[in-house]
Each structure stands twice: as structure tokens, then as C-alpha cells.
Amino acid sequence: MINRERLVTEFMELVRVDSESRREAPMSDLLRDKLQQLGFIVYVDDAGSKTGSNTGNLIARLPGSEDVAAAIMFSAHMDTVSPGRSINPVEENGIIRSDGTTVLGADDKAGIAAILEAVRVVREQKLPHGDLELVFTICEEMGLLGVKYLDFSRLTARMGYVLDSNGPAGSIINQGPSQDEIYAEMLGVAAHAGINPEDGVNAVQVASRAIAGMQLGRIDHETTANIGIISGGVAINIVPDKVMIKGETRSLQEQKRIEQTRKICEALEKAAREGGAQVQVRVETMYPTMNVPADAPVVQLAQKAALDLGLQPVVMSTGGGSDTHIFNQHGISAVNLGIAMQKVHTTDEFITVSDLVLDASYVLAIINTAAGWGTGKGASSF
């Protein structure tokens, strides 16, 4: 039922459109035209003015043809990471990748392409369906920034699927961690490194001692911590008086994240105190944990659709974040679906044509399964 050639052609079209974070307007304009042609009512919210993007989140709605089918939301993000300009996709031996100078943008345009192809088939074949709501977000790669400012008043669906994971089709991610971002500025005292170094306090050295005292990496099966950026100093002949440190903690358990963040902050404060420096620390919780019960209707529907398609569904947790965290926070029971994008955020990123077709087939199977399984328009149980 999925038109392979059309799907590949559209995916290649999408990835050629520049849409790095905060510069998603060309993608939004293209998608708005495509969706209006498919009969969707399209709205772009004002999240752009709050995120610094040149457009907002795109919300589209297609009224259902069946009163008995549940309203379902499908979502993917429009932005890509850098380098994501002038992408030149290449298909060879059933694999689509960039020319090696940029990312491919399968994260997350593979998700967008799969959704578009599925709804095209629904429209062309006049398949029964409930209300379909599509949400294409901005600034996802910036800490889920776009969805945090989504106009949720425009949505009626109480269940949804985000296509934004690297597992194969049939992967259903129902748990994800909360995340803290930690920003610290270690403040020492500048001095000439050759004439009077004893008058200085080396902020780099103090920061290094702090980091050496931290437990980083895999803390346990639910918790991770990382220091990802450290920068400072202005010249080799000056004792550095300022160092910036950025890190994060994540956990599937809120209390574990809080505890790990506390330990990192204490290590910074202890090193500063013992080294004669000062430290300023700021912690920002980027998103809460996501934990959708395995027996929730949104999970059951995804499992049934996978089985109908001949896939073996796998319900699993992840260490990464996605827009699902914020959807669930706003009362929309949402899980993340694997779409088999590979080596994302690198210039080696790729996706196979067969996986792209399977992704679209899975979206279509969810729509078809919901139409035959619903218990009332807008229902959230099966």
C-alpha cells in the first residue's frame, strides 16, 4: 500500500530543505502546503517568538471519517542539528545518506516522511480513520524547546506517537529519563604565569580537581552523568581566572537524578573551597521523566498494529529525551516509536529505504488498527 518511490522522493525533498534549529521556516512552509493539499486544517502557533525561531510549531488536523475511531496524534520535529545546510542526499544500494559533508536529517525527517506517506494512502484509498492530528515541532534539538511552547489548546487527541528514535519499527519507547543541565563558572584569580604565578588562583586546575572527584558516565542502569564542555583562559602566560563548565545528569528515577546533580554541585563547591576559588552553579531541569504504563491503550494499540504488520513489538526504555516527555506532561499519553535512523547527529547518518517504507507502513497500520478497534470518537481506551 505504501508507494515506495513516492516516499523516497519526498524524503529526499525534505532533507534538502535547510532547517537547522531556529531556522525551520522553509520546512514549515513546505509542510503547510503539502498538508493543506491533503485536506488538513493547518495552524502555526507563536512558539517562534518564544524560542527565537523564525516559525512556530505546525499543528494540522484531519476530521475523522469514523465515529468509532479514536483521535490520534502523530508527531516529529522539523529541526536538524548542525551541519545541516545544503544537504545532498545520496541513495545507493538501498541506503540513503548524505554526501559526507553534513548530517542526513533522517532525524527527524524520516519521521515526517513516514507520517506524510501514511496519511496520503489513507486519503487516496478513502480508508476509515478517526480524527488525525499532526504536530511538527521546532527546536527539539535544543532541549525540546519548541514543544514546551506548543499551543496545546489546539489538540484534542489524548494519545499520540512521536517518530523520533533509532530503534527498528516495532520499538515502542514508553520510558525516558528526566534531565538536569548543570552550568558552572569557576572563578579564580588572574596573575602573570611567569612573574608572579603564586598570586593567582588557577581556575582550570581547580575545575579539573572538581571533575576528577565526580562520578561520571554510567552510574547505574537508570542513571547517567556527563561533563561535556569545559572552556576558559585567555593566554598561556596568564593564570586563568575563569572556567566555564557544562554537564548533565539523567535518570529514569527523579530522585536519582536529583541526587546525582547534588553530588556534582558538591564536588564543584568543595574544589572551589579547597582551592581558594569561587564557583557559581546553575541547574536547570530540562524535562521530567516519561513513564507510560505498558498496559496503557497507546502502547496496546502500537503493539497490535505491529503484530498486524508482521513485526515483533518491543516495549522498552531509553536514555534519551524526546517530545514525548512534554506531551505526557500535558495529558497526552504518548510514546516514541523507533524509525531505524542510524548514526544520527553525525555526517555518517543514514537510513535504509526498506526501513523508511516500514516506518510509513507502521504509521498506516496504527491508523487502520485504531479505526477497527476504537470504542468511541476521541476514545483513549481499547
C-alpha positions in Angstrom: 0.0 0.0 0.0 2.9 2.3 0.6 4.3 4.0 -2.5 8.0 3.3 -2.2 9.1 5.6 -5.0 7.0 8.5 -3.8 8.1 8.1 -0.2 11.8 8.1 -1.2 11.4 11.1 -3.5 9.6 13.1 -0.8 12.1 12.1 1.9 14.9 13.4 -0.4 12.9 16.6 -1.0 12.5 17.1 2.8 16.2 16.6 3.7 17.3 19.1 1.0 15.3 21.8 2.8 17.6 23.7 5.3 16.0 23.6 8.8 18.6 23.8 11.5 17.2 24.7 14.9 15.7 28.2 14.9 15.7 28.2 11.1 12.7 25.9 10.3 10.5 28.3 8.4 11.2 26.8 4.9 10.3 23.4 6.2 7.2 24.6 7.9 6.0 26.4 4.8 6.6 23.3 2.6 4.7 21.1 5.1 1.8 23.5 5.4 1.3 23.4 1.6 1.5 19.7 1.5 -0.9 19.2 4.3 -3.5 21.7 3.1 -3.5 19.8 -0.3 -4.3 16.7 1.7 -7.3 18.3 3.3 -5.8 19.1 6.7 -6.7 22.2 8.6 -3.3 23.7 9.4 -2.2 26.1 12.1 1.2 27.5 13.0 1.5 28.6 16.7 3.6 31.5 18.1 6.3 29.4 19.7 8.8 31.0 17.3 8.6 34.3 19.2 9.4 32.5 22.4 12.2 30.3 21.2 14.0 32.6 18.8 12.9 30.5 15.8 11.7 32.0 12.5 8.5 30.0 12.7 6.3 28.2 15.2 5.2 24.6 15.7 2.9 23.3 12.9 -0.4 21.7 14.0 -2.6 20.0 11.5 -6.0 18.3 11.9 -8.0 16.0 9.6 -11.5 15.2 10.9 -12.2 11.5 11.2 -14.4 9.5 8.9 -15.4 7.1 11.6 -17.3 8.0 14.8 -16.0 4.8 16.5 -12.3 5.5 15.9 -10.0 7.2 18.5 -8.4 10.5 17.8 -4.7 10.0 17.4 -1.7 12.4 17.2 1.4 11.8 15.3 4.5 14.0 15.8 8.0 14.6 14.6 10.4 17.5 14.8 11.3 19.8 11.9 14.7 20.9 13.0 18.1 19.3 12.4 21.4 19.6 14.1 24.4 21.2 12.5 26.0 20.7 10.0 22.6 20.6 8.3 22.7 23.1 5.5 22.8 22.3 1.8 22.3 18.6 2.5 22.9 16.5 -0.6 21.2 13.1 -0.1 22.5 10.1 -2.0 20.8 6.7 -2.5 23.0 3.7 -3.2 22.3 0.0 -2.7 19.1 0.7 -0.8 20.8 3.1 1.7 20.2 6.9 1.8 22.9 9.0 3.3 24.4 12.5 2.8 27.4 13.2 0.7 29.5 13.1 3.9 29.8 16.9 4.5 26.6 17.2 6.5 24.1 15.2 8.6 21.4 13.5 6.6 18.5 14.8 8.6 16.7 11.5 8.9 16.5 12.7 12.5 13.7 13.6 12.2 12.6 14.0 8.5 12.3 10.2 8.2 9.5 10.5 10.8 7.9 13.4 8.9 8.1 11.5 5.6 6.6 8.3 7.1 3.7 10.3 8.5 3.0 12.1 5.2 3.1 8.9 3.2 0.7 7.1 5.6 -1.9 9.9 5.5 -1.6 10.1 1.7 -2.5 6.4 1.5 -5.4 7.0 3.9 -6.7 9.8 1.7 -6.2 8.1 -1.7 -7.8 4.8 -0.6 -10.5 6.5 1.5 -9.6 4.4 4.4 -11.7 4.8 7.6 -10.0 6.7 10.4 -10.6 8.7 13.5 -9.5 12.3 13.9 -5.9 12.7 12.9 -3.7 15.4 14.4 -0.2 16.0 13.3 2.3 18.1 15.2 5.7 19.1 13.7 7.8 20.9 16.3 10.6 23.3 16.2 13.8 23.5 18.3 13.5 19.9 19.5 17.3 19.6 19.3 17.6 22.5 21.8 16.2 20.6 24.8 12.7 20.1 23.5 12.3 23.9 23.4 9.6 24.0 20.7 7.1 21.6 22.3 7.5 23.4 25.6 5.7 26.4 23.9 3.3 24.3 21.9 -0.3 25.6 21.8 -1.9 22.6 23.4 -5.3 24.1 23.2 -5.3 23.2 19.5 -5.1 19.5 20.2 -8.0 17.2 21.1 -6.3 13.8 20.9 -5.4 12.2 24.2 -3.0 9.7 22.8 -0.1 10.0 20.3 3.0 8.7 18.7 6.3 10.6 18.3 8.5 9.1 15.5 12.0 10.0 16.8 14.0 7.0 17.9 16.7 4.9 16.4 15.3 1.5 17.1 13.7 -0.5 14.4 10.0 -0.2 13.5 8.1 -2.1 16.3 10.2 -0.5 19.0 7.9 1.3 21.4 9.7 3.5 23.9 7.4 4.1 26.9 10.1 5.2 29.4 12.6 8.0 29.2 14.7 9.9 31.8 14.5 13.3 33.2 17.4 15.6 32.6 19.3 18.3 34.5 21.6 20.7 32.7 24.4 22.0 35.0 26.2 25.2 34.3 29.1 26.3 36.5 31.6 29.1 36.4 34.8 28.6 38.4 36.3 31.9 39.4 40.0 32.1 40.3 42.5 35.0 40.3 44.5 36.1 37.3 48.2 36.6 37.5 51.3 36.6 35.3 52.2 33.0 34.8 56.0 33.7 34.7 56.5 36.6 37.1 54.0 36.1 39.9 52.0 32.9 39.5 51.8 32.5 43.3 49.5 35.5 43.4 47.0 33.7 41.1 44.4 31.0 41.6 44.2 28.7 38.6 40.6 28.2 37.8 41.4 25.4 35.3 43.3 23.5 37.9 40.5 23.9 40.5 37.9 22.9 37.9 40.0 19.8 37.0 40.1 18.7 40.6 36.3 19.1 40.8 35.8 17.0 37.8 38.3 14.4 38.9 36.2 14.0 42.1 32.9 13.3 40.2 31.4 10.0 39.3 30.6 10.3 35.6 29.3 8.0 32.8 27.0 5.1 33.7 26.1 5.5 37.3 23.6 2.6 37.3 21.1 1.0 34.9 18.8 4.0 35.2 21.2 6.9 35.7 24.0 8.7 33.8 26.1 11.8 34.3 28.4 13.7 32.0 30.6 16.8 31.9 30.6 17.7 28.2 32.1 21.2 27.9 34.9 22.9 29.8 36.5 26.1 28.5 38.4 29.1 29.8 41.7 31.0 29.9 42.9 33.7 27.5 46.6 33.1 27.1 49.3 30.7 28.2 51.2 33.3 30.2 48.2 34.3 32.3 47.0 32.2 35.3 43.3 31.6 34.2 40.8 33.3 36.4 37.6 31.9 34.8 36.5 28.5 33.6 33.0 27.5 32.3 31.8 24.0 32.8 28.6 22.4 31.3 27.3 19.0 32.1 24.2 16.9 32.6 22.6 14.2 34.7 19.8 11.9 33.6 17.8 9.2 35.3 14.6 7.2 34.8 14.0 7.9 38.5 13.6 11.6 39.5 15.2 11.2 42.9 18.3 9.5 41.5 18.7 12.5 39.1 18.4 14.9 41.9 20.9 13.1 44.0 23.5 12.8 41.2 23.1 16.5 40.4 23.6 17.3 44.1 26.9 15.3 44.1 28.2 17.1 41.1 27.4 20.5 42.6 29.1 19.5 45.9 32.2 18.4 44.1 32.4 21.8 42.4 31.8 23.7 45.7 34.4 21.5 47.6 37.1 22.0 45.0 36.5 25.8 44.9 36.6 26.0 48.7 39.8 24.0 49.0 41.5 25.7 46.0 40.8 29.3 47.1 38.4 29.9 44.2 34.7 30.7 44.0 32.1 28.9 41.9 28.7 29.9 40.6 26.4 27.0 39.8 23.1 27.0 38.0 20.9 23.9 37.5 18.0 23.7 35.0 15.7 20.7 34.8 15.1 20.4 31.0 12.3 17.8 31.1 10.6 15.4 33.5 10.7 11.6 33.3 8.4 9.9 30.8 6.7 6.7 32.0 3.7 5.3 30.2 2.5 2.1 31.6 3.0 -1.0 29.4 -0.7 -1.7 29.6 -1.8 1.8 28.5 -4.0 2.0 25.4 -1.4 3.9 23.4 1.0 1.0 24.0 -1.5 -1.7 23.3 -2.5 -0.1 20.1 1.1 0.1 18.9 1.7 -3.5 19.8 -1.4 -4.7 18.0 -0.6 -2.7 14.9 3.0 -4.1 14.9 1.7 -7.6 15.1 -0.8 -7.0 12.3 2.1 -5.8 10.2 4.2 -8.9 11.0 6.6 -7.1 13.3 7.6 -8.2 16.8 6.8 -5.3 19.1 9.3 -4.5 21.8 8.4 -2.1 24.7 11.5 -0.5 26.1 13.1 2.4 27.9 15.7 4.8 26.6 18.4 7.1 27.9 17.5 9.9 25.6 14.8 12.6 25.7 12.1 13.4 23.2 9.0 15.5 22.8 7.0 12.6 24.4 8.1 13.9 27.8 6.2 17.2 27.3 3.2 15.7 25.6 2.7 13.4 28.6 3.2 16.3 30.9 0.2 18.0 29.2 -2.1 15.0 29.5 -1.5 13.4 26.1 -0.4 9.7 26.6 2.4 9.5 24.1 5.2 7.0 23.3 8.2 7.3 21.0 8.5 4.9 18.0 11.7 3.6 16.6 12.2 4.5 12.9 15.6 2.9 12.4 17.6 6.1 11.7 21.3 5.3 12.1 24.3 7.3 13.4 22.3 10.4 13.9 24.0 13.7 14.7 27.0 12.7 12.6 28.0 13.1 9.0 27.7 9.3 8.7 24.0 9.3 9.4 21.9 7.1 7.2 18.6 5.2 6.8 17.7 2.3 4.6 14.9 2.5 2.1 13.3 -0.7 3.4 13.2 0.9 6.9 11.7 4.1 5.6 9.0 2.0 3.9 8.4 0.0 7.1 8.1 3.2 9.1 5.3 4.5 6.9 3.6 1.1 6.9 3.7 1.1 10.7 2.0 4.6 10.9 -0.6 3.3 8.5 -1.1 0.2 10.5 -1.7 2.2 13.7 -4.3 4.3 11.9 -6.0 1.2 10.5 -5.9 -0.7 13.8 -7.4 2.2 15.7 -10.2 2.5 13.1 -11.1 -1.1 13.7 -10.6 -1.1 17.5 -11.9 2.2 18.8 -14.8 2.4 21.2 -15.9 6.0 20.5 -14.8 9.1 18.8 -11.9 10.6 20.7 -11.7 7.5 22.9 -8.5 6.7 24.7 -9.2 3.1 25.6 -9.4 -0.1 23.6 
